[in-house]
Amino acid sequence: MSLEVAVAAALFVGVIAYAVLGGADFGSGFFDLTAGSARRGAELRTLVDRSIGPVWEANHVWLIYVLVIWWTGFPATFAAAMTTLILPLLLALLGIVLRGASFAFRKYAGTLGQARLFGVVFALSSILTPFFLGAAAGAIASGRVPADGRGDVWSSWLNPTSVFGGLIAVGACAFLAGTFLTADAARSGQSSLAGQLRVRSLVVGVLTGAVVFAALVPLDHDAPTLADGLEGRAAPLVVLSAIAGLATLALLWRRAYGVARFTAVAAVVSVVAGWGVGQYPWMLVDEVRIVDAGGAEATLQGLLVVVGIAAVVVLPALGYLLRLTQTEQWSRH
């Protein structure tokens, strides 16, 4: 394995971690938005606050991790993507800021009207942000980001691959969040709420799975390089995602909520990993290969050292935080 590929693999680990951990947080906005009126949705919105409150900021560490490794290790491709995809990435950034601010402000709103306003901003931002991030990923995967960064600022991310990428991102986030929230509600003794979330999660899971496999059809024409990769070396991951997704639906149906969380994570990891493997060996599809995109050798070596240190320092603390939030004592707090 070359130095460039090793750093790219470390970068993609961060993409997967953000898709799972950050995705579960973003997906909670869908259930917050569809919870109903202030009175009818109070129990669900309280569950959302309690479930994501301790971790929603911590999960953004992975986005920072990805951006830092990308611009440091592969600066030319980072500049090209940031230039061509300035619109969806700015909209995603705006969504992250509005989401965080409204999530905090809702707790201290002076009136019910203000609380509703902040709640709507939180929920819509939670849905739109992963859409724009998925659309940006689709632009790269379909070869619409040229090496010189002079791609069209509109058509680069308003195309079939990008639209499907955005929809899949939104659906995957909602499916993860629904599975996690259902398990949290059951663990805290809210059986009625768990039942409601179970039905919604099943519907979201079926629709998301349909979108994932429907996206394979236009990819042959709109993103042939990615399609070849998905039908070839990434095919086992595509199959695994289908198996894990179906297993999650079956476990939710049987009310095995605890185990369903793990299969839901496996389904999302398989989808994201399938994209990465299908895109390999391109950093910018049809434009720049990973082995040609790396920065200085000393910089890449330094990045791997930093990744190793971060794994020792950050992962145990993050794991402990996540473990605390899954305890029965926390659920009943």
C-alpha positions as CSV (number, residue, x, y, z in Angstrom):
1,M,0.0,0.0,0.0
2,S,1.4,3.4,-1.0
3,L,1.7,6.3,1.4
4,E,-1.0,8.2,-0.4
5,V,-3.5,5.3,-0.3
6,A,-2.8,4.8,3.4
7,V,-3.7,8.4,4.1
8,A,-6.7,8.2,1.9
9,A,-7.9,5.2,3.8
10,A,-7.5,7.0,7.1
11,L,-9.5,9.9,5.6
12,F,-12.3,7.6,4.5
13,V,-12.5,6.0,7.9
14,G,-13.4,9.5,9.1
15,V,-16.1,9.7,6.4
16,I,-17.6,6.5,7.5
17,A,-17.5,7.5,11.2
18,Y,-19.2,10.9,10.4
19,A,-21.8,9.1,8.3
20,V,-22.7,6.8,11.2
21,L,-22.3,9.0,14.3
22,G,-23.1,12.4,12.7
23,G,-25.7,10.8,10.5
24,A,-27.7,9.4,13.5
25,D,-27.8,12.9,14.9
26,F,-28.9,14.5,11.6
27,G,-31.6,11.9,11.2
28,S,-33.2,12.8,14.5
29,G,-34.4,16.0,12.8
30,F,-36.7,14.1,10.5
31,F,-38.5,12.5,13.5
32,D,-38.5,15.9,15.3
33,L,-40.2,17.5,12.3
34,T,-42.8,14.8,11.9
35,A,-43.5,14.4,15.7
36,G,-46.7,16.5,15.5
37,S,-48.0,19.4,17.5
38,A,-46.3,20.7,20.6
39,R,-48.4,18.6,22.9
40,R,-48.5,15.4,20.8
41,G,-44.8,15.5,19.9
42,A,-43.5,16.6,23.3
43,E,-42.5,13.1,24.4
44,L,-40.6,12.4,21.2
45,R,-38.8,15.7,21.1
46,T,-37.7,15.3,24.7
47,L,-36.3,11.9,23.7
48,V,-34.4,13.5,20.8
49,D,-33.0,16.1,23.2
50,R,-31.9,13.5,25.7
51,S,-30.5,11.1,23.1
52,I,-28.3,13.5,21.0
53,G,-27.7,16.3,23.6
54,P,-24.4,14.8,25.0
55,V,-22.9,13.8,21.6
56,W,-24.1,16.1,18.8
57,E,-21.1,18.4,19.1
58,A,-18.6,15.6,19.7
59,N,-19.7,13.9,16.5
60,H,-18.6,16.9,14.4
61,V,-15.0,16.0,15.4
62,W,-15.1,13.6,12.5
63,L,-16.0,16.3,10.0
64,I,-13.1,18.3,11.1
65,Y,-10.9,15.3,10.9
66,V,-11.9,14.6,7.3
67,L,-11.4,18.2,6.2
68,V,-8.0,18.6,7.9
69,I,-6.6,15.4,6.4
70,W,-8.0,16.2,3.0
71,W,-6.7,19.7,2.7
72,T,-3.3,18.8,4.3
73,G,-2.7,15.5,2.6
74,F,-4.4,16.2,-0.8
75,P,-4.4,20.0,-1.1
76,A,-4.9,20.3,-4.9
77,T,-8.0,18.1,-5.0
78,F,-9.4,19.8,-1.9
79,A,-9.1,23.2,-3.5
80,A,-10.7,21.8,-6.7
81,A,-13.7,20.4,-4.8
82,M,-14.1,23.5,-2.6
83,T,-14.1,25.7,-5.7
84,T,-16.5,23.7,-7.9
85,L,-18.8,22.6,-5.0
86,I,-18.8,25.9,-3.2
87,L,-22.7,26.2,-3.2
88,P,-23.7,22.8,-1.7
89,L,-20.8,22.9,0.8
90,L,-21.7,26.5,1.9
91,L,-25.3,25.4,2.3
92,A,-24.2,22.4,4.3
93,L,-22.1,24.6,6.5
94,L,-25.0,27.0,7.0
95,G,-27.2,24.1,7.9
96,I,-24.7,22.8,10.5
97,V,-24.5,26.3,12.1
98,L,-28.3,26.9,12.1
99,R,-28.9,23.4,13.4
100,G,-26.6,23.7,16.3
101,A,-27.8,27.2,17.2
102,S,-31.5,26.3,17.0
103,F,-31.1,23.1,19.0
104,A,-29.6,25.1,21.8
105,F,-31.9,28.1,21.6
106,R,-35.0,25.9,21.6
107,K,-34.3,24.9,25.2
108,Y,-34.3,28.5,26.3
109,A,-37.1,30.0,24.2
110,G,-39.2,32.5,26.0
111,T,-42.4,31.6,24.2
112,L,-44.0,28.6,22.6
113,G,-43.9,30.4,19.3
114,Q,-40.1,30.8,19.6
115,A,-39.6,27.2,20.6
116,R,-41.6,26.1,17.5
117,L,-39.6,28.3,15.2
118,F,-36.3,27.0,16.6
119,G,-37.6,23.5,16.3
120,V,-38.5,23.9,12.7
121,V,-35.1,25.4,11.9
122,F,-33.4,22.5,13.7
123,A,-35.4,19.9,11.9
124,L,-35.1,21.4,8.4
125,S,-31.4,22.0,8.8
126,S,-31.0,18.4,10.0
127,I,-32.6,17.2,6.8
128,L,-31.0,19.6,4.3
129,T,-27.4,19.4,5.6
130,P,-27.0,15.7,4.8
131,F,-28.7,16.2,1.4
132,F,-26.1,18.8,0.4
133,L,-23.2,16.7,1.7
134,G,-24.5,13.7,-0.3
135,A,-25.0,15.9,-3.3
136,A,-21.4,17.0,-3.1
137,A,-20.2,13.4,-2.8
138,G,-22.3,12.5,-5.8
139,A,-20.6,15.3,-7.8
140,I,-17.2,13.9,-7.0
141,A,-18.3,10.3,-7.7
142,S,-19.7,11.2,-11.1
143,G,-16.6,12.9,-12.3
144,R,-18.0,16.4,-12.3
145,V,-15.2,18.0,-10.3
146,P,-12.3,18.8,-12.7
147,A,-8.7,18.9,-11.4
148,D,-8.5,22.7,-12.0
149,G,-11.6,23.4,-10.0
150,R,-13.4,25.1,-12.8
151,G,-16.4,22.9,-12.9
152,D,-19.9,24.3,-13.2
153,V,-21.1,25.5,-9.9
154,W,-24.7,24.4,-10.6
155,S,-24.7,21.3,-12.8
156,S,-21.9,19.8,-10.8
157,W,-24.3,18.9,-8.0
158,L,-27.7,19.3,-9.7
159,N,-27.6,16.0,-11.6
160,P,-29.0,12.4,-11.1
161,T,-26.1,11.0,-9.2
162,S,-25.9,14.0,-6.8
163,V,-29.7,14.1,-6.2
164,F,-29.7,10.3,-5.5
165,G,-26.6,10.8,-3.3
166,G,-28.4,13.5,-1.3
167,L,-31.6,11.4,-0.9
168,I,-29.7,8.4,0.2
169,A,-27.8,10.5,2.7
170,V,-31.1,11.8,4.2
171,G,-32.7,8.4,4.2
172,A,-29.7,6.7,5.8
173,C,-29.5,9.3,8.5
174,A,-33.2,9.0,9.3
175,F,-33.1,5.2,9.3
176,L,-30.1,5.2,11.7
177,A,-31.7,7.8,13.9
178,G,-35.1,6.0,14.0
179,T,-33.4,2.7,15.0
180,F,-31.4,4.3,17.7
181,L,-34.3,6.4,19.0
182,T,-36.6,3.3,19.1
183,A,-34.0,1.5,21.2
184,D,-33.6,4.5,23.5
185,A,-37.4,4.7,24.0
186,A,-37.7,1.0,24.8
187,R,-34.7,1.1,27.2
188,S,-36.2,4.1,29.1
189,G,-39.6,2.3,29.4
190,Q,-41.5,4.4,26.9
191,S,-43.1,1.4,25.2
192,S,-45.8,3.4,23.4
193,L,-43.3,5.8,21.9
194,A,-41.0,2.9,21.0
195,G,-43.9,1.4,19.1
196,Q,-44.6,4.6,17.2
197,L,-40.9,5.0,16.3
198,R,-40.7,1.4,15.2
199,V,-43.4,1.8,12.6
200,R,-41.9,5.0,11.3
201,S,-38.4,3.5,11.2
202,L,-39.7,0.5,9.2
203,V,-41.3,2.8,6.6
204,V,-38.1,5.0,6.4
205,G,-36.0,1.8,6.0
206,V,-38.1,0.4,3.2
207,L,-38.1,3.7,1.3
208,T,-34.4,4.3,1.8
209,G,-33.5,0.8,0.6
210,A,-35.7,1.4,-2.5
211,V,-33.9,4.6,-3.2
212,V,-30.4,3.0,-2.8
213,F,-31.2,0.3,-5.4
214,A,-33.1,2.6,-7.7
215,A,-30.0,4.8,-7.8
216,L,-28.0,2.0,-9.5
217,V,-30.1,2.4,-12.7
218,P,-29.1,6.0,-13.7
219,L,-25.5,5.5,-12.5
220,D,-24.7,3.4,-15.6
221,H,-25.2,6.5,-17.7
222,D,-24.5,9.3,-15.3
223,A,-21.5,7.9,-13.4
224,P,-20.1,5.0,-15.4
225,T,-16.8,4.8,-13.6
226,L,-18.5,4.5,-10.2
227,A,-21.1,2.1,-11.6
228,D,-18.4,-0.2,-12.9
229,G,-16.8,-0.2,-9.4
230,L,-20.1,-0.9,-7.7
231,E,-20.8,-3.8,-10.0
232,G,-17.3,-5.2,-9.7
233,R,-15.0,-4.9,-6.7
234,A,-17.6,-3.2,-4.5
235,A,-20.4,-5.7,-5.3
236,P,-19.9,-7.7,-2.0
237,L,-20.5,-4.5,0.0
238,V,-23.6,-3.7,-2.0
239,V,-25.0,-7.1,-1.2
240,L,-23.9,-6.8,2.4
241,S,-25.8,-3.5,2.7
242,A,-28.9,-5.2,1.4
243,I,-28.6,-8.1,3.9
244,A,-27.9,-5.7,6.8
245,G,-30.8,-3.5,5.9
246,L,-33.2,-6.4,5.6
247,A,-31.9,-7.8,8.9
248,T,-32.6,-4.4,10.6
249,L,-36.1,-4.3,9.3
250,A,-36.7,-7.9,10.5
251,L,-35.3,-7.1,13.9
252,L,-37.4,-3.9,14.2
253,W,-40.5,-6.0,13.2
254,R,-39.6,-8.5,16.0
255,R,-38.9,-5.7,18.4
256,A,-35.3,-6.7,18.9
257,Y,-34.3,-3.1,19.1
258,G,-30.8,-3.5,20.7
259,V,-29.5,-5.8,18.0
260,A,-31.2,-3.7,15.3
261,R,-28.8,-0.8,16.1
262,F,-25.8,-2.9,15.1
263,T,-27.3,-4.1,11.8
264,A,-28.4,-0.6,11.0
265,V,-24.9,0.6,11.5
266,A,-23.6,-2.2,9.3
267,A,-26.0,-1.3,6.5
268,V,-24.9,2.4,6.5
269,V,-21.2,1.5,6.7
270,S,-21.6,-0.9,3.8
271,V,-23.3,1.7,1.6
272,V,-20.6,4.3,2.4
273,A,-17.7,1.8,2.1
274,G,-19.2,0.6,-1.2
275,W,-19.0,4.1,-2.6
276,G,-15.4,4.4,-1.5
277,V,-14.4,1.0,-2.9
278,G,-16.3,1.6,-6.1
279,Q,-14.6,5.0,-6.6
280,Y,-11.1,3.6,-6.0
281,P,-8.4,4.4,-7.2
282,W,-9.8,7.9,-8.0
283,M,-9.6,10.9,-5.6
284,L,-11.6,13.0,-8.1
285,V,-13.2,10.4,-10.4
286,D,-11.9,10.4,-14.0
287,E,-9.6,13.4,-13.1
288,V,-7.0,12.6,-10.4
289,R,-5.9,9.3,-8.9
290,I,-5.1,8.9,-5.2
291,V,-1.5,8.1,-5.9
292,D,-1.1,11.3,-7.9
293,A,-3.0,13.6,-5.5
294,G,-0.8,13.4,-2.4
295,G,1.1,16.3,-1.0
296,A,4.7,16.2,0.2
297,E,5.9,12.8,1.5
298,A,6.9,14.3,4.9
299,T,3.4,15.7,5.3
300,L,1.7,12.4,4.5
301,Q,4.0,10.6,7.0
302,G,3.2,13.2,9.6
303,L,-0.5,12.8,9.0
304,L,-0.3,9.1,9.7
305,V,1.5,9.7,13.0
306,V,-1.2,12.2,14.0
307,V,-3.9,9.7,13.1
308,G,-2.2,7.1,15.3
309,I,-2.0,9.6,18.2
310,A,-5.6,10.6,17.8
311,A,-6.7,7.0,17.8
312,V,-5.0,6.5,21.2
313,V,-6.2,9.8,22.7
314,V,-9.6,10.5,21.2
315,L,-11.2,7.1,20.5
316,P,-11.2,5.9,24.2
317,A,-12.8,9.1,25.4
318,L,-15.4,9.2,22.6
319,G,-16.2,5.5,23.2
320,Y,-16.6,6.1,26.9
321,L,-19.0,9.0,26.2
322,L,-21.1,6.9,23.8
323,R,-21.1,4.1,26.3
324,L,-22.4,6.4,29.1
325,T,-25.3,7.5,26.9
326,Q,-26.4,4.0,26.3
327,T,-26.7,3.0,30.0
328,E,-30.1,2.6,31.7
329,Q,-29.2,5.2,34.3
330,W,-28.7,7.8,31.5
331,S,-31.9,6.8,29.7
332,R,-34.0,7.4,32.9
333,H,-32.2,10.6,33.8
